[in-house]
Amino acid sequence: MDQTKVANEILIILYNSFFLSESNPNLKRLAEQQGWEATTFWNLVNKMSQEGLIESAGLGGVYKIAAPGVLHAEETRIVAEDLVKTNRKARMQILLALAKVYEEQGSLYSVQNSELYRQTGLDQTQATANLLVLHGLHFTERFGNGGSRLTSRGHYEVERERNYRYIVNEFESLSDLKPQPRGRALQQLIAKIVEIYGWSQEESVKTSNEEMDVIVFREREYYLLESKWEKDRIEAPVIRELIGKLENRIDVRGIVVSMSGFTRGALEQVHDHTGKRIILLFGNDDVRALVYGQETFDDLLNAKYKALVTKRRVDFK
């Protein structure tokens, strides 16, 4: 029995039932129908329960998906994309409605769930399920008789979403700028994005051409960030110049962002200096994945770092 495949199938069934129906599936019947070996299956179910992905919802093998399981199913893209988009939008609508009360009246005020559904215009089954997810994530909490209110954690999530919307709007406005200010603005925007993921950023001293270097860092991990948004692909001299800057700093790596890609010569420069200085490249698709929330900065960084160090392969999209 392929446990990963079975675990995914369990999550898919529980996810769809949670949002599309009012009944919870019986996993005992499911295992019997699929012919899965009982001991291995129930050990897997127990493991998923301990990890907080699913939880018992009654006797006889009835289970439902838990809030962390919902996020896991959505982030691993094992459930229908259209349903995921619908649910994410519903959860944000609920959070924004509660945030309005939180910000205008105070954190102690709540909204009746029926009024919340009316304000957001959501179907009651869909709204109730997504509100339960928000409760499970501690973004919201039950209050009084049939009411809900935003938590401080939920308000932080709303602020994070607002930051994302700002980033998307800023990014889409950059294409009208000329190349040099556009590259500089892109650099500042990426610095804001990395802050969302818990990294810090600061501007260093001016370089000889009066540009400001941007350093992004977390704990003892430092990267010198350079961004270009030009018509032509970035060539080797840009990489050589960055290598020169890195050699004047202790244990600092480099990130070069180019919306137009990189020439073979630029890639060779990165490859040839891997033993001395790590330089990671971000292309057009990488940037767009960051801006639109399709990939996290840490995931992209880790994948590029691993490819360069273990396979000496320079990856960018």
Contacts in CASP RR format, 6 or more apart in sequence:
PFRMAT RR
TARGET T0000
AUTHOR 0000-0000-0000
METHOD contacts of the structure
MODEL  1
MDQTKVANEILIILYNSFFLSESNPNLKRLAEQQGWEATTFWNLVNKMSQ
EGLIESAGLGGVYKIAAPGVLHAEETRIVAEDLVKTNRKARMQILLALAK
VYEEQGSLYSVQNSELYRQTGLDQTQATANLLVLHGLHFTERFGNGGSRL
TSRGHYEVERERNYRYIVNEFESLSDLKPQPRGRALQQLIAKIVEIYGWS
QEESVKTSNEEMDVIVFREREYYLLESKWEKDRIEAPVIRELIGKLENRI
DVRGIVVSMSGFTRGALEQVHDHTGKRIILLFGNDDVRALVYGQETFDDL
LNAKYKALVTKRRVDFK
1 36 0 8 1.000
1 37 0 8 1.000
1 40 0 8 1.000
1 41 0 8 1.000
3 40 0 8 1.000
3 44 0 8 1.000
6 36 0 8 1.000
6 41 0 8 1.000
6 44 0 8 1.000
7 44 0 8 1.000
7 48 0 8 1.000
8 76 0 8 1.000
8 78 0 8 1.000
10 27 0 8 1.000
10 30 0 8 1.000
10 44 0 8 1.000
10 45 0 8 1.000
10 48 0 8 1.000
10 54 0 8 1.000
10 63 0 8 1.000
11 53 0 8 1.000
11 54 0 8 1.000
11 65 0 8 1.000
11 69 0 8 1.000
11 72 0 8 1.000
11 73 0 8 1.000
11 78 0 8 1.000
11 79 0 8 1.000
12 73 0 8 1.000
12 78 0 8 1.000
12 79 0 8 1.000
13 25 0 8 1.000
13 30 0 8 1.000
14 24 0 8 1.000
14 25 0 8 1.000
14 54 0 8 1.000
14 63 0 8 1.000
14 64 0 8 1.000
14 65 0 8 1.000
15 65 0 8 1.000
15 69 0 8 1.000
15 70 0 8 1.000
15 73 0 8 1.000
15 79 0 8 1.000
16 79 0 8 1.000
16 80 0 8 1.000
16 83 0 8 1.000
17 23 0 8 1.000
17 24 0 8 1.000
17 25 0 8 1.000
17 64 0 8 1.000
17 65 0 8 1.000
18 24 0 8 1.000
18 64 0 8 1.000
18 65 0 8 1.000
18 70 0 8 1.000
18 129 0 8 1.000
19 83 0 8 1.000
19 87 0 8 1.000
19 125 0 8 1.000
19 126 0 8 1.000
19 129 0 8 1.000
19 130 0 8 1.000
20 83 0 8 1.000
20 125 0 8 1.000
22 125 0 8 1.000
24 57 0 8 1.000
24 58 0 8 1.000
24 62 0 8 1.000
24 63 0 8 1.000
24 64 0 8 1.000
25 62 0 8 1.000
25 63 0 8 1.000
26 60 0 8 1.000
26 61 0 8 1.000
26 62 0 8 1.000
27 45 0 8 1.000
27 61 0 8 1.000
27 62 0 8 1.000
27 63 0 8 1.000
28 60 0 8 1.000
28 61 0 8 1.000
31 38 0 8 1.000
31 41 0 8 1.000
31 42 0 8 1.000
45 54 0 8 1.000
45 63 0 8 1.000
48 54 0 8 1.000
49 55 0 8 1.000
49 56 0 8 1.000
51 68 0 8 1.000
52 66 0 8 1.000
52 68 0 8 1.000
52 69 0 8 1.000
53 65 0 8 1.000
53 66 0 8 1.000
53 68 0 8 1.000
53 69 0 8 1.000
53 72 0 8 1.000
54 63 0 8 1.000
54 64 0 8 1.000
54 65 0 8 1.000
54 66 0 8 1.000
54 69 0 8 1.000
55 63 0 8 1.000
55 64 0 8 1.000
55 66 0 8 1.000
56 62 0 8 1.000
56 63 0 8 1.000
57 63 0 8 1.000
57 64 0 8 1.000
65 73 0 8 1.000
66 136 0 8 1.000
67 132 0 8 1.000
67 133 0 8 1.000
67 134 0 8 1.000
67 135 0 8 1.000
67 136 0 8 1.000
67 137 0 8 1.000
68 137 0 8 1.000
70 87 0 8 1.000
70 133 0 8 1.000
71 137 0 8 1.000
73 79 0 8 1.000
74 84 0 8 1.000
74 87 0 8 1.000
74 88 0 8 1.000
77 84 0 8 1.000
86 126 0 8 1.000
87 126 0 8 1.000
87 129 0 8 1.000
87 130 0 8 1.000
87 133 0 8 1.000
90 120 0 8 1.000
90 122 0 8 1.000
90 126 0 8 1.000
90 127 0 8 1.000
90 130 0 8 1.000
91 130 0 8 1.000
91 133 0 8 1.000
91 134 0 8 1.000
92 161 0 8 1.000
93 120 0 8 1.000
93 121 0 8 1.000
93 122 0 8 1.000
94 116 0 8 1.000
94 120 0 8 1.000
94 122 0 8 1.000
94 127 0 8 1.000
94 130 0 8 1.000
94 131 0 8 1.000
94 134 0 8 1.000
94 140 0 8 1.000
95 134 0 8 1.000
95 139 0 8 1.000
95 140 0 8 1.000
95 150 0 8 1.000
95 154 0 8 1.000
95 157 0 8 1.000
95 158 0 8 1.000
95 161 0 8 1.000
96 158 0 8 1.000
97 111 0 8 1.000
97 116 0 8 1.000
97 119 0 8 1.000
97 120 0 8 1.000
98 111 0 8 1.000
98 116 0 8 1.000
98 140 0 8 1.000
98 148 0 8 1.000
98 149 0 8 1.000
98 150 0 8 1.000
99 150 0 8 1.000
99 154 0 8 1.000
99 155 0 8 1.000
99 158 0 8 1.000
101 109 0 8 1.000
101 110 0 8 1.000
101 111 0 8 1.000
101 149 0 8 1.000
101 150 0 8 1.000
102 109 0 8 1.000
102 149 0 8 1.000
102 150 0 8 1.000
102 155 0 8 1.000
103 155 0 8 1.000
107 149 0 8 1.000
107 150 0 8 1.000
107 152 0 8 1.000
107 155 0 8 1.000
108 149 0 8 1.000
109 149 0 8 1.000
110 143 0 8 1.000
110 144 0 8 1.000
110 147 0 8 1.000
110 148 0 8 1.000
110 149 0 8 1.000
111 119 0 8 1.000
111 147 0 8 1.000
111 148 0 8 1.000
111 149 0 8 1.000
112 146 0 8 1.000
112 147 0 8 1.000
113 127 0 8 1.000
113 128 0 8 1.000
113 131 0 8 1.000
113 146 0 8 1.000
113 147 0 8 1.000
113 148 0 8 1.000
114 146 0 8 1.000
116 127 0 8 1.000
116 131 0 8 1.000
116 147 0 8 1.000
116 148 0 8 1.000
117 124 0 8 1.000
117 127 0 8 1.000
117 128 0 8 1.000
120 127 0 8 1.000
121 127 0 8 1.000
122 130 0 8 1.000
131 140 0 8 1.000
131 148 0 8 1.000
134 140 0 8 1.000
134 154 0 8 1.000
135 141 0 8 1.000
135 142 0 8 1.000
135 148 0 8 1.000
137 153 0 8 1.000
138 151 0 8 1.000
138 153 0 8 1.000
138 154 0 8 1.000
139 150 0 8 1.000
139 151 0 8 1.000
139 153 0 8 1.000
139 154 0 8 1.000
139 157 0 8 1.000
140 148 0 8 1.000
140 149 0 8 1.000
140 150 0 8 1.000
140 151 0 8 1.000
140 154 0 8 1.000
141 148 0 8 1.000
141 149 0 8 1.000
141 151 0 8 1.000
142 148 0 8 1.000
143 149 0 8 1.000
150 158 0 8 1.000
160 196 0 8 1.000
163 192 0 8 1.000
163 196 0 8 1.000
164 196 0 8 1.000
164 293 0 8 1.000
167 189 0 8 1.000
167 192 0 8 1.000
167 193 0 8 1.000
167 291 0 8 1.000
168 291 0 8 1.000
168 292 0 8 1.000
170 185 0 8 1.000
170 189 0 8 1.000
171 186 0 8 1.000
171 189 0 8 1.000
171 291 0 8 1.000
174 182 0 8 1.000
174 183 0 8 1.000
174 185 0 8 1.000
174 186 0 8 1.000
174 189 0 8 1.000
174 229 0 8 1.000
175 182 0 8 1.000
177 183 0 8 1.000
177 185 0 8 1.000
179 228 0 8 1.000
179 229 0 8 1.000
179 230 0 8 1.000
179 231 0 8 1.000
182 229 0 8 1.000
183 227 0 8 1.000
183 228 0 8 1.000
183 229 0 8 1.000
183 230 0 8 1.000
184 211 0 8 1.000
184 227 0 8 1.000
186 227 0 8 1.000
186 229 0 8 1.000
186 257 0 8 1.000
186 259 0 8 1.000
186 287 0 8 1.000
187 214 0 8 1.000
187 225 0 8 1.000
187 226 0 8 1.000
187 227 0 8 1.000
187 257 0 8 1.000
188 214 0 8 1.000
189 291 0 8 1.000
190 225 0 8 1.000
190 227 0 8 1.000
190 257 0 8 1.000
190 287 0 8 1.000
190 290 0 8 1.000
191 201 0 8 1.000
191 214 0 8 1.000
191 216 0 8 1.000
191 225 0 8 1.000
192 201 0 8 1.000
193 290 0 8 1.000
193 291 0 8 1.000
193 297 0 8 1.000
194 201 0 8 1.000
194 216 0 8 1.000
194 297 0 8 1.000
195 201 0 8 1.000
196 297 0 8 1.000
197 296 0 8 1.000
197 297 0 8 1.000
197 298 0 8 1.000
198 218 0 8 1.000
199 216 0 8 1.000
199 217 0 8 1.000
199 218 0 8 1.000
199 297 0 8 1.000
200 216 0 8 1.000
200 217 0 8 1.000
200 218 0 8 1.000
201 214 0 8 1.000
201 215 0 8 1.000
201 216 0 8 1.000
201 217 0 8 1.000
201 225 0 8 1.000
202 214 0 8 1.000
202 215 0 8 1.000
202 217 0 8 1.000
203 212 0 8 1.000
203 213 0 8 1.000
203 214 0 8 1.000
203 215 0 8 1.000
204 212 0 8 1.000
204 213 0 8 1.000
204 214 0 8 1.000
204 215 0 8 1.000
204 224 0 8 1.000
205 212 0 8 1.000
205 213 0 8 1.000
206 212 0 8 1.000
207 213 0 8 1.000
207 245 0 8 1.000
213 224 0 8 1.000
213 225 0 8 1.000
213 226 0 8 1.000
213 245 0 8 1.000
214 224 0 8 1.000
214 225 0 8 1.000
214 226 0 8 1.000
215 222 0 8 1.000
215 223 0 8 1.000
215 224 0 8 1.000
215 225 0 8 1.000
215 252 0 8 1.000
216 222 0 8 1.000
216 223 0 8 1.000
216 225 0 8 1.000
216 255 0 8 1.000
217 223 0 8 1.000
220 251 0 8 1.000
221 253 0 8 1.000
222 249 0 8 1.000
222 251 0 8 1.000
222 252 0 8 1.000
222 253 0 8 1.000
223 252 0 8 1.000
223 253 0 8 1.000
223 254 0 8 1.000
223 255 0 8 1.000
223 280 0 8 1.000
224 242 0 8 1.000
224 245 0 8 1.000
224 246 0 8 1.000
224 249 0 8 1.000
224 252 0 8 1.000
224 253 0 8 1.000
224 254 0 8 1.000
224 255 0 8 1.000
225 254 0 8 1.000
225 255 0 8 1.000
225 257 0 8 1.000
226 238 0 8 1.000
226 242 0 8 1.000
226 254 0 8 1.000
226 255 0 8 1.000
226 256 0 8 1.000
226 257 0 8 1.000
227 256 0 8 1.000
227 257 0 8 1.000
227 258 0 8 1.000
228 234 0 8 1.000
228 238 0 8 1.000
228 256 0 8 1.000
228 257 0 8 1.000
228 258 0 8 1.000
228 259 0 8 1.000
228 260 0 8 1.000
229 258 0 8 1.000
229 259 0 8 1.000
229 260 0 8 1.000
230 258 0 8 1.000
230 259 0 8 1.000
230 260 0 8 1.000
231 260 0 8 1.000
232 260 0 8 1.000
233 258 0 8 1.000
233 260 0 8 1.000
233 261 0 8 1.000
233 262 0 8 1.000
233 263 0 8 1.000
233 266 0 8 1.000
234 256 0 8 1.000
234 258 0 8 1.000
234 260 0 8 1.000
234 261 0 8 1.000
234 262 0 8 1.000
234 263 0 8 1.000
234 266 0 8 1.000
235 262 0 8 1.000
235 263 0 8 1.000
235 265 0 8 1.000
235 266 0 8 1.000
236 263 0 8 1.000
236 265 0 8 1.000
236 266 0 8 1.000
236 268 0 8 1.000
236 269 0 8 1.000
238 256 0 8 1.000
238 266 0 8 1.000
239 256 0 8 1.000
239 266 0 8 1.000
239 269 0 8 1.000
239 270 0 8 1.000
239 273 0 8 1.000
239 279 0 8 1.000
240 269 0 8 1.000
242 254 0 8 1.000
242 256 0 8 1.000
242 279 0 8 1.000
243 269 0 8 1.000
243 273 0 8 1.000
243 276 0 8 1.000
243 277 0 8 1.000
243 279 0 8 1.000
246 252 0 8 1.000
246 253 0 8 1.000
246 254 0 8 1.000
246 277 0 8 1.000
246 279 0 8 1.000
247 277 0 8 1.000
253 277 0 8 1.000
253 278 0 8 1.000
253 279 0 8 1.000
253 280 0 8 1.000
254 277 0 8 1.000
254 278 0 8 1.000
254 279 0 8 1.000
254 280 0 8 1.000
255 279 0 8 1.000
255 280 0 8 1.000
255 281 0 8 1.000
255 282 0 8 1.000
256 262 0 8 1.000
256 279 0 8 1.000
256 280 0 8 1.000
256 281 0 8 1.000
256 282 0 8 1.000
257 281 0 8 1.000
257 282 0 8 1.000
257 283 0 8 1.000
257 286 0 8 1.000
257 287 0 8 1.000
258 281 0 8 1.000
258 282 0 8 1.000
258 283 0 8 1.000
258 284 0 8 1.000
259 283 0 8 1.000
259 284 0 8 1.000
259 287 0 8 1.000
260 284 0 8 1.000
261 283 0 8 1.000
261 284 0 8 1.000
261 316 0 8 1.000
262 281 0 8 1.000
262 283 0 8 1.000
262 316 0 8 1.000
267 281 0 8 1.000
267 314 0 8 1.000
270 279 0 8 1.000
270 281 0 8 1.000
270 308 0 8 1.000
270 314 0 8 1.000
271 312 0 8 1.000
271 314 0 8 1.000
273 279 0 8 1.000
274 308 0 8 1.000
274 309 0 8 1.000
274 312 0 8 1.000
278 305 0 8 1.000
278 308 0 8 1.000
278 309 0 8 1.000
280 301 0 8 1.000
280 304 0 8 1.000
280 305 0 8 1.000
280 308 0 8 1.000
281 304 0 8 1.000
281 314 0 8 1.000
281 315 0 8 1.000
281 316 0 8 1.000
282 290 0 8 1.000
282 300 0 8 1.000
282 304 0 8 1.000
282 316 0 8 1.000
283 316 0 8 1.000
283 317 0 8 1.000
284 317 0 8 1.000
285 317 0 8 1.000
286 295 0 8 1.000
286 300 0 8 1.000
286 316 0 8 1.000
286 317 0 8 1.000
288 294 0 8 1.000
289 295 0 8 1.000
289 300 0 8 1.000
289 317 0 8 1.000
290 296 0 8 1.000
290 297 0 8 1.000
290 300 0 8 1.000
303 315 0 8 1.000
304 315 0 8 1.000
304 316 0 8 1.000
307 313 0 8 1.000
307 314 0 8 1.000
307 315 0 8 1.000
308 314 0 8 1.000
308 315 0 8 1.000
END
